[in-house]
Each structure stands twice: as C-alpha cells, then as structure tokens.
Amino acid sequence: MSWRVALLPYIEQNKRYKQFKLDEAWDGPTNGPVARITLPEFNDRAWPSTDPNNQTPYRVFVGGGAIFDERKKMTFSDVGDGTSNTIMLIGATQTVPWAQYNELPFAPNAPLPPLGVPRRDWIPVGMVDGSVRMANKSIDPQVLKAAITANGGESLPEDWYWPWKRDPYTTGK
C-alpha cells in the first residue's frame, strides 16, 4: 500500500481512507474499487496521462541515503543536510496508480530515472520542510542526487532550482 493512502486523512479524504482495508493489497477486492477513484490531490494537470487512469507522477526515492529507507525509520532530526535542502518527493515521468507502492529506488552511483513533466523543462520537487520547488531538467544529476540524500553533507548551489515566481503551467518551461 502506498504512503499516499496514509496521507488521506490529512488531505480531507478521511472517508476514503476508512474505505481501505490496510491488510489487503492495494488492488485487492475491497481496495481495488477505492484505488480506481481519481483523486485530484495526487493528480497533476501537466502530466497528460494522469487523469484517465487514476495515476500520479508523485513518487519518493527509497534507499541509498534518501529520506525513505525500508530498513530505517527517519525523523526530522535525522536529516543532517537540513529539511529545506532534502527532497522528499518528486515528479517522475512515469506515472503509477496512486494507491500502489511503486517508488523510485535510489543509489547514489546509479543513473536517475526519467524525471519531470513530459515535453516540459522542469521537475517538481517537494522538500522535507514542505516547500515546493521546480528544478530544471538539465540540472547536473550529481546536484540532484545531493538534494535527494538526507545526510550526504553536500553543499547545493543556490540556483539548483527555479524560484516559484513564474507559473510553469503557462510558460511551458
């Protein structure tokens, strides 16, 4: 089951959350019909394929020093690089069903998966502190990997993301 299901009570979807049977697969007999409902909270109009199939582009990196690690529970105080410098979730090019646990494996020495909005120049990222930023798709992969790790000790350049001054939905970049 996805972390997005656990968020439902906090985004005014408690009724939907209570419909899930947490000890059943996300697409099981009880959960399947609930999981097929499209939730705008996990959708994004910039991704052309998200609405028809209740898909979401928003995924988290798991392992390799990322904030999510299946072997270790991490708290805010464990984020040595700072919550405003560490990516919690990211817009991946490949969308997945929002209720499915299908995240992005992270290894600092491996290539990153395709990220960002198809046919656009930006990648939406949600930071651990709750802020939202837009990174350019042409960002140095090492800089992006530094922002993914929670305790890498790397310094990020000040211009690694775009300021939220322009609307990427209307500018196309």
KOLTORPA-92433 format. One line per field, with one value per residue: residue in three letters; chain; x, y, z of N, C-alpha, C, CB in turn. Coordinates in steps of 0.05 Angstrom, whole numbers, plus 5000, padded with zeros to 4 digits. Glycine has a CB too. Example, Ala and Ser with C-alpha at 12.3 -4.5 7.8 and 13.67 -1.06 7.14 Angstrom:
BEGIN
r [ALA, SER]
c [A, A]
npx [5264, 5257]
npy [4886, 4955]
npz [5156, 5142]
capx [5246, 5273]
capy [4910, 4979]
capz [5156, 5143]
cpx [5264, 5258]
cpy [4934, 5001]
cpz [5156, 5157]
cbpx [5226, 5282]
cbpy [4911, 4988]
cbpz [5181, 5114]
//
This chain:
BEGIN
r [MET, SER, TRP, ARG, VAL, ALA, LEU, LEU, PRO, TYR, ILE, GLU, GLN, ASN, LYS, ARG, TYR, LYS, GLN, PHE, LYS, LEU, ASP, GLU, ALA, TRP, ASP, GLY, PRO, THR, ASN, GLY, PRO, VAL, ALA, ARG, ILE, THR, LEU, PRO, GLU, PHE, ASN, ASP, ARG, ALA, TRP, PRO, SER, THR, ASP, PRO, ASN, ASN, GLN, THR, PRO, TYR, ARG, VAL, PHE, VAL, GLY, GLY, GLY, ALA, ILE, PHE, ASP, GLU, ARG, LYS, LYS, MET, THR, PHE, SER, ASP, VAL, GLY, ASP, GLY, THR, SER, ASN, THR, ILE, MET, LEU, ILE, GLY, ALA, THR, GLN, THR, VAL, PRO, TRP, ALA, GLN, TYR, ASN, GLU, LEU, PRO, PHE, ALA, PRO, ASN, ALA, PRO, LEU, PRO, PRO, LEU, GLY, VAL, PRO, ARG, ARG, ASP, TRP, ILE, PRO, VAL, GLY, MET, VAL, ASP, GLY, SER, VAL, ARG, MET, ALA, ASN, LYS, SER, ILE, ASP, PRO, GLN, VAL, LEU, LYS, ALA, ALA, ILE, THR, ALA, ASN, GLY, GLY, GLU, SER, LEU, PRO, GLU, ASP, TRP, TYR, TRP, PRO, TRP, LYS, ARG, ASP, PRO, TYR, THR, THR, GLY, LYS]
c [A, A, A, A, A, A, A, A, A, A, A, A, A, A, A, A, A, A, A, A, A, A, A, A, A, A, A, A, A, A, A, A, A, A, A, A, A, A, A, A, A, A, A, A, A, A, A, A, A, A, A, A, A, A, A, A, A, A, A, A, A, A, A, A, A, A, A, A, A, A, A, A, A, A, A, A, A, A, A, A, A, A, A, A, A, A, A, A, A, A, A, A, A, A, A, A, A, A, A, A, A, A, A, A, A, A, A, A, A, A, A, A, A, A, A, A, A, A, A, A, A, A, A, A, A, A, A, A, A, A, A, A, A, A, A, A, A, A, A, A, A, A, A, A, A, A, A, A, A, A, A, A, A, A, A, A, A, A, A, A, A, A, A, A, A, A, A, A, A, A, A, A, A]
npx [5017, 5010, 5046, 5015, 4963, 4964, 4967, 4916, 4876, 4896, 4890, 4838, 4810, 4789, 4744, 4751, 4798, 4781, 4754, 4792, 4823, 4873, 4905, 4903, 4921, 4935, 4904, 4866, 4804, 4771, 4799, 4812, 4768, 4765, 4816, 4815, 4790, 4797, 4838, 4844, 4884, 4929, 4939, 4961, 4956, 4993, 5015, 4999, 4976, 4953, 4900, 4860, 4871, 4873, 4925, 4988, 5043, 5074, 5124, 5169, 5238, 5274, 5317, 5391, 5408, 5368, 5310, 5270, 5275, 5272, 5295, 5305, 5275, 5265, 5271, 5255, 5299, 5339, 5354, 5408, 5427, 5391, 5322, 5302, 5337, 5332, 5303, 5237, 5194, 5182, 5167, 5159, 5172, 5147, 5083, 5044, 4994, 4959, 4949, 4983, 5043, 5098, 5154, 5214, 5274, 5335, 5403, 5464, 5505, 5482, 5446, 5395, 5323, 5279, 5255, 5206, 5160, 5131, 5152, 5163, 5207, 5219, 5223, 5180, 5191, 5182, 5202, 5230, 5216, 5167, 5163, 5156, 5189, 5218, 5258, 5305, 5304, 5353, 5389, 5450, 5461, 5488, 5481, 5426, 5423, 5451, 5414, 5375, 5396, 5395, 5434, 5483, 5519, 5532, 5541, 5493, 5485, 5462, 5427, 5402, 5349, 5288, 5261, 5197, 5168, 5146, 5095, 5097, 5060, 5038, 5080, 5109, 5160]
npy [4976, 5045, 5103, 5147, 5132, 5132, 5186, 5205, 5219, 5268, 5303, 5317, 5271, 5231, 5198, 5168, 5142, 5109, 5071, 5037, 4974, 4960, 4915, 4889, 4879, 4935, 4934, 4896, 4859, 4892, 4941, 4953, 4978, 5028, 5048, 5058, 5106, 5171, 5219, 5287, 5310, 5279, 5281, 5314, 5366, 5377, 5330, 5290, 5239, 5227, 5234, 5199, 5146, 5144, 5157, 5178, 5224, 5233, 5212, 5177, 5174, 5116, 5086, 5083, 5128, 5166, 5201, 5164, 5099, 5031, 5001, 5033, 5078, 5146, 5210, 5281, 5304, 5271, 5287, 5309, 5343, 5383, 5401, 5436, 5428, 5378, 5331, 5305, 5285, 5274, 5293, 5243, 5220, 5174, 5153, 5125, 5081, 5115, 5091, 5049, 5019, 5038, 5058, 5099, 5069, 5087, 5098, 5127, 5121, 5103, 5115, 5165, 5157, 5174, 5239, 5290, 5333, 5309, 5334, 5384, 5431, 5424, 5398, 5381, 5386, 5364, 5387, 5364, 5400, 5417, 5455, 5473, 5464, 5479, 5444, 5449, 5407, 5400, 5400, 5385, 5318, 5301, 5343, 5340, 5289, 5300, 5332, 5295, 5259, 5252, 5259, 5270, 5311, 5347, 5409, 5450, 5486, 5553, 5564, 5517, 5505, 5532, 5596, 5604, 5641, 5644, 5616, 5551, 5522, 5555, 5579, 5539, 5523]
npz [5000, 4986, 5010, 5000, 5012, 5067, 5076, 5066, 5109, 5124, 5083, 5077, 5062, 5094, 5095, 5049, 5064, 5105, 5077, 5058, 5066, 5105, 5110, 5064, 4995, 4952, 4906, 4917, 4930, 4963, 4965, 4912, 4882, 4909, 4901, 4847, 4842, 4820, 4849, 4858, 4889, 4882, 4830, 4770, 4727, 4689, 4672, 4620, 4622, 4672, 4693, 4667, 4684, 4740, 4758, 4786, 4785, 4828, 4869, 4914, 4930, 4949, 4995, 4994, 5022, 5016, 5040, 5051, 5072, 5071, 5111, 5155, 5199, 5192, 5224, 5230, 5256, 5241, 5191, 5168, 5127, 5126, 5127, 5088, 5047, 5028, 4986, 4988, 4958, 4888, 4820, 4777, 4710, 4692, 4709, 4763, 4793, 4844, 4894, 4897, 4921, 4892, 4884, 4874, 4867, 4898, 4888, 4900, 4862, 4816, 4754, 4750, 4747, 4691, 4699, 4715, 4679, 4620, 4558, 4579, 4612, 4666, 4734, 4785, 4854, 4921, 4982, 5045, 5085, 5069, 5029, 4960, 4899, 4835, 4793, 4740, 4683, 4660, 4701, 4735, 4746, 4792, 4828, 4836, 4859, 4906, 4931, 4941, 4978, 5049, 5088, 5064, 5067, 5027, 4993, 4964, 4903, 4901, 4859, 4843, 4836, 4807, 4824, 4853, 4821, 4772, 4733, 4717, 4689, 4651, 4624, 4601, 4611]
capx [5000, 5026, 5046, 4994, 4939, 4967, 4962, 4888, 4863, 4908, 4883, 4809, 4800, 4787, 4723, 4763, 4818, 4767, 4745, 4814, 4829, 4902, 4919, 4898, 4936, 4923, 4885, 4851, 4775, 4760, 4814, 4813, 4749, 4772, 4841, 4809, 4779, 4817, 4839, 4858, 4907, 4952, 4939, 4975, 4946, 5015, 5021, 4976, 4964, 4946, 4871, 4843, 4877, 4879, 4954, 5002, 5071, 5089, 5136, 5191, 5262, 5277, 5344, 5414, 5412, 5345, 5294, 5256, 5292, 5256, 5308, 5308, 5256, 5279, 5256, 5266, 5325, 5358, 5360, 5431, 5431, 5370, 5297, 5298, 5356, 5329, 5279, 5220, 5180, 5189, 5150, 5173, 5160, 5128, 5063, 5036, 4969, 4965, 4947, 5003, 5070, 5115, 5171, 5238, 5298, 5357, 5430, 5479, 5523, 5466, 5432, 5368, 5303, 5268, 5240, 5195, 5137, 5137, 5151, 5169, 5235, 5222, 5216, 5171, 5202, 5172, 5223, 5222, 5204, 5140, 5164, 5155, 5208, 5219, 5286, 5307, 5311, 5381, 5405, 5471, 5450, 5502, 5468, 5400, 5428, 5458, 5389, 5359, 5407, 5388, 5457, 5507, 5538, 5539, 5531, 5478, 5487, 5437, 5410, 5395, 5320, 5276, 5244, 5169, 5158, 5132, 5077, 5107, 5038, 5032, 5104, 5119, 5187]
capy [5000, 5069, 5124, 5166, 5123, 5141, 5215, 5212, 5233, 5295, 5320, 5318, 5247, 5211, 5180, 5149, 5126, 5089, 5051, 5019, 4952, 4963, 4890, 4877, 4892, 4960, 4928, 4873, 4861, 4915, 4965, 4959, 4999, 5053, 5056, 5067, 5133, 5192, 5240, 5310, 5315, 5264, 5285, 5338, 5372, 5379, 5303, 5284, 5212, 5222, 5233, 5176, 5121, 5149, 5155, 5201, 5225, 5239, 5188, 5183, 5157, 5097, 5074, 5097, 5154, 5182, 5205, 5139, 5075, 5009, 4989, 5052, 5100, 5171, 5232, 5306, 5309, 5253, 5298, 5325, 5363, 5403, 5395, 5453, 5420, 5350, 5324, 5284, 5272, 5285, 5286, 5224, 5220, 5151, 5154, 5099, 5084, 5130, 5074, 5028, 5025, 5034, 5082, 5101, 5060, 5107, 5091, 5150, 5116, 5094, 5136, 5172, 5151, 5197, 5256, 5314, 5333, 5304, 5358, 5409, 5432, 5426, 5375, 5390, 5371, 5371, 5384, 5353, 5421, 5422, 5474, 5461, 5477, 5469, 5440, 5447, 5380, 5400, 5401, 5366, 5296, 5299, 5362, 5329, 5267, 5312, 5341, 5271, 5247, 5266, 5263, 5268, 5333, 5362, 5436, 5454, 5513, 5569, 5565, 5490, 5504, 5557, 5608, 5600, 5667, 5642, 5593, 5533, 5512, 5573, 5587, 5516, 5517]
capz [5000, 4983, 5030, 4994, 5026, 5095, 5076, 5060, 5130, 5127, 5060, 5076, 5049, 5115, 5087, 5030, 5079, 5121, 5059, 5052, 5084, 5104, 5110, 5038, 4973, 4943, 4885, 4925, 4926, 4977, 4959, 4883, 4873, 4921, 4888, 4820, 4842, 4815, 4870, 4847, 4905, 4873, 4801, 4762, 4700, 4670, 4661, 4603, 4626, 4700, 4700, 4658, 4697, 4768, 4761, 4798, 4780, 4853, 4880, 4932, 4928, 4972, 4999, 4985, 5036, 5013, 5064, 5056, 5071, 5082, 5133, 5176, 5202, 5195, 5236, 5221, 5268, 5226, 5165, 5173, 5107, 5130, 5114, 5065, 5027, 5022, 4971, 4999, 4935, 4862, 4797, 4758, 4684, 4692, 4730, 4776, 4808, 4868, 4918, 4895, 4930, 4869, 4887, 4858, 4882, 4896, 4894, 4891, 4839, 4793, 4740, 4759, 4727, 4678, 4718, 4705, 4662, 4592, 4539, 4593, 4621, 4695, 4751, 4811, 4877, 4947, 5001, 5071, 5101, 5058, 5007, 4933, 4881, 4807, 4783, 4711, 4674, 4653, 4725, 4738, 4762, 4818, 4845, 4843, 4877, 4931, 4944, 4948, 5003, 5074, 5105, 5048, 5074, 5004, 4990, 4940, 4893, 4906, 4836, 4834, 4829, 4798, 4844, 4847, 4813, 4747, 4732, 4697, 4673, 4629, 4609, 4586, 4620]
cpx [5018, 5025, 5024, 4968, 4941, 4963, 4933, 4874, 4872, 4903, 4853, 4797, 4797, 4765, 4735, 4783, 4804, 4756, 4767, 4816, 4860, 4918, 4914, 4915, 4920, 4902, 4868, 4821, 4762, 4773, 4814, 4793, 4755, 4797, 4837, 4797, 4801, 4816, 4856, 4883, 4932, 4956, 4954, 4967, 4968, 5022, 4996, 4962, 4953, 4916, 4857, 4848, 4884, 4908, 4964, 5031, 5088, 5098, 5159, 5215, 5265, 5305, 5366, 5419, 5389, 5329, 5278, 5275, 5277, 5269, 5310, 5287, 5271, 5261, 5269, 5294, 5347, 5367, 5383, 5436, 5411, 5345, 5291, 5318, 5353, 5302, 5264, 5206, 5187, 5169, 5166, 5158, 5140, 5109, 5056, 5009, 4974, 4964, 4969, 5030, 5089, 5133, 5197, 5262, 5321, 5383, 5448, 5497, 5508, 5453, 5404, 5348, 5294, 5250, 5228, 5172, 5145, 5134, 5154, 5197, 5239, 5213, 5205, 5182, 5189, 5194, 5212, 5209, 5176, 5140, 5164, 5174, 5207, 5249, 5285, 5316, 5341, 5400, 5427, 5460, 5463, 5489, 5441, 5403, 5436, 5433, 5371, 5370, 5401, 5412, 5483, 5528, 5545, 5528, 5517, 5482, 5460, 5418, 5402, 5366, 5311, 5260, 5215, 5156, 5142, 5115, 5086, 5085, 5033, 5056, 5115, 5148, 5189]
cpy [5025, 5087, 5145, 5158, 5133, 5171, 5223, 5227, 5262, 5313, 5319, 5294, 5224, 5190, 5159, 5131, 5104, 5067, 5030, 4998, 4950, 4938, 4875, 4892, 4916, 4955, 4904, 4878, 4885, 4941, 4973, 4981, 5027, 5065, 5066, 5095, 5153, 5213, 5263, 5317, 5301, 5266, 5310, 5343, 5374, 5352, 5294, 5257, 5208, 5218, 5208, 5151, 5124, 5146, 5180, 5200, 5228, 5214, 5196, 5165, 5141, 5085, 5092, 5124, 5173, 5183, 5180, 5116, 5053, 4996, 5007, 5073, 5125, 5193, 5258, 5311, 5291, 5265, 5319, 5347, 5386, 5396, 5412, 5446, 5392, 5345, 5301, 5269, 5287, 5277, 5268, 5224, 5197, 5153, 5126, 5103, 5096, 5112, 5052, 5037, 5017, 5058, 5079, 5091, 5081, 5095, 5114, 5145, 5106, 5118, 5141, 5163, 5176, 5213, 5279, 5310, 5328, 5330, 5384, 5408, 5431, 5400, 5386, 5373, 5382, 5366, 5374, 5375, 5429, 5442, 5459, 5478, 5465, 5467, 5438, 5418, 5378, 5402, 5379, 5343, 5293, 5319, 5352, 5306, 5278, 5322, 5318, 5259, 5265, 5273, 5261, 5289, 5350, 5391, 5439, 5482, 5527, 5568, 5537, 5487, 5532, 5569, 5605, 5626, 5665, 5616, 5574, 5521, 5529, 5580, 5564, 5509, 5517]
cpz [5000, 5007, 5025, 5007, 5055, 5097, 5075, 5083, 5133, 5104, 5055, 5060, 5069, 5108, 5068, 5045, 5094, 5103, 5052, 5074, 5083, 5104, 5083, 5017, 4963, 4922, 4891, 4922, 4940, 4968, 4930, 4874, 4885, 4907, 4860, 4819, 4838, 4837, 4859, 4863, 4895, 4842, 4795, 4733, 4680, 4658, 4645, 4610, 4654, 4704, 4691, 4674, 4726, 4775, 4775, 4790, 4805, 4867, 4898, 4924, 4953, 4972, 4991, 4998, 5031, 5039, 5071, 5052, 5085, 5106, 5158, 5176, 5207, 5206, 5225, 5231, 5255, 5200, 5168, 5152, 5109, 5114, 5090, 5042, 5018, 5008, 4984, 4976, 4910, 4841, 4778, 4732, 4682, 4715, 4739, 4788, 4836, 4893, 4918, 4906, 4907, 4868, 4871, 4874, 4877, 4904, 4883, 4867, 4815, 4779, 4752, 4738, 4713, 4697, 4704, 4686, 4633, 4576, 4554, 4604, 4651, 4709, 4777, 4833, 4903, 4967, 5028, 5088, 5090, 5035, 4981, 4915, 4854, 4799, 4753, 4704, 4667, 4677, 4725, 4755, 4789, 4838, 4854, 4863, 4905, 4946, 4952, 4974, 5027, 5091, 5089, 5054, 5050, 5006, 4964, 4929, 4897, 4883, 4826, 4827, 4820, 4821, 4835, 4840, 4787, 4748, 4710, 4680, 4649, 4613, 4593, 4593, 4649]
cbpx [4981, 5016, 5074, 4990, 4937, 4995, 4977, 4873, 4866, 4937, 4898, 4799, 4819, 4780, 4699, 4778, 4833, 4744, 4735, 4840, 4815, 4910, 4910, 4867, 4940, 4944, 4900, 4857, 4762, 4763, 4843, 4808, 4721, 4778, 4861, 4791, 4764, 4814, 4852, 4840, 4901, 4950, 4910, 5006, 4930, 5040, 5027, 4984, 4984, 4956, 4858, 4849, 4899, 4862, 4968, 5000, 5077, 5071, 5146, 5183, 5288, 5255, 5346, 5413, 5437, 5327, 5275, 5231, 5320, 5251, 5336, 5336, 5235, 5290, 5257, 5247, 5325, 5346, 5335, 5455, 5429, 5381, 5274, 5301, 5384, 5331, 5285, 5200, 5150, 5218, 5139, 5174, 5181, 5144, 5037, 5057, 4955, 4945, 4920, 5007, 5078, 5099, 5177, 5242, 5307, 5351, 5438, 5496, 5544, 5444, 5429, 5366, 5278, 5252, 5259, 5215, 5123, 5119, 5126, 5148, 5247, 5206, 5242, 5140, 5233, 5147, 5237, 5247, 5222, 5123, 5188, 5126, 5237, 5203, 5299, 5327, 5294, 5387, 5387, 5497, 5454, 5532, 5465, 5385, 5450, 5477, 5373, 5360, 5437, 5369, 5458, 5500, 5562, 5527, 5555, 5448, 5495, 5444, 5423, 5403, 5304, 5258, 5251, 5154, 5180, 5151, 5047, 5123, 5013, 5019, 5125, 5117, 5207]
cbpy [5000, 5084, 5138, 5167, 5092, 5134, 5228, 5188, 5219, 5292, 5310, 5344, 5239, 5224, 5195, 5165, 5144, 5102, 5064, 5034, 4925, 4979, 4872, 4879, 4872, 4978, 4924, 4866, 4836, 4912, 4962, 4934, 4991, 5050, 5034, 5047, 5138, 5205, 5229, 5334, 5307, 5235, 5286, 5336, 5398, 5390, 5282, 5283, 5191, 5243, 5257, 5171, 5107, 5130, 5152, 5200, 5249, 5256, 5169, 5178, 5174, 5074, 5049, 5101, 5166, 5172, 5228, 5137, 5079, 4988, 4980, 5065, 5094, 5180, 5232, 5329, 5304, 5226, 5312, 5308, 5350, 5430, 5398, 5482, 5424, 5333, 5317, 5295, 5271, 5277, 5311, 5196, 5217, 5124, 5169, 5090, 5056, 5152, 5061, 5019, 5009, 5030, 5087, 5130, 5032, 5132, 5063, 5159, 5096, 5074, 5129, 5203, 5137, 5190, 5265, 5330, 5361, 5282, 5358, 5414, 5458, 5449, 5357, 5389, 5374, 5356, 5412, 5342, 5446, 5433, 5492, 5461, 5476, 5486, 5415, 5468, 5372, 5422, 5398, 5378, 5270, 5305, 5390, 5319, 5249, 5335, 5359, 5250, 5242, 5250, 5242, 5269, 5321, 5349, 5457, 5448, 5513, 5597, 5580, 5469, 5495, 5553, 5639, 5587, 5687, 5642, 5602, 5510, 5509, 5598, 5597, 5521, 5538]
cbpz [5025, 4959, 5031, 4963, 5025, 5105, 5054, 5054, 5156, 5132, 5035, 5064, 5026, 5142, 5073, 5008, 5099, 5136, 5033, 5050, 5076, 5128, 5133, 5031, 4950, 4932, 4858, 4954, 4936, 5008, 4968, 4868, 4881, 4952, 4888, 4806, 4869, 4787, 4896, 4845, 4934, 4881, 4790, 4765, 4701, 4684, 4684, 4575, 4621, 4717, 4688, 4629, 4683, 4785, 4734, 4829, 4762, 4871, 4857, 4962, 4922, 4970, 4983, 4956, 5027, 4989, 5061, 5037, 5085, 5061, 5125, 5174, 5225, 5168, 5267, 5229, 5298, 5222, 5152, 5174, 5079, 5122, 5134, 5072, 5038, 5048, 4941, 5019, 4940, 4854, 4783, 4770, 4662, 4693, 4719, 4797, 4810, 4872, 4919, 4865, 4956, 4842, 4916, 4848, 4872, 4913, 4881, 4914, 4847, 4803, 4710, 4765, 4741, 4652, 4740, 4692, 4664, 4581, 4524, 4616, 4611, 4705, 4756, 4811, 4879, 4955, 5005, 5086, 5101, 5080, 5010, 4921, 4893, 4788, 4796, 4700, 4651, 4633, 4750, 4751, 4746, 4815, 4830, 4818, 4867, 4927, 4924, 4926, 5000, 5090, 5127, 5019, 5086, 4978, 4992, 4945, 4863, 4913, 4814, 4855, 4854, 4774, 4847, 4871, 4809, 4723, 4727, 4710, 4690, 4640, 4628, 4557, 4608]
//
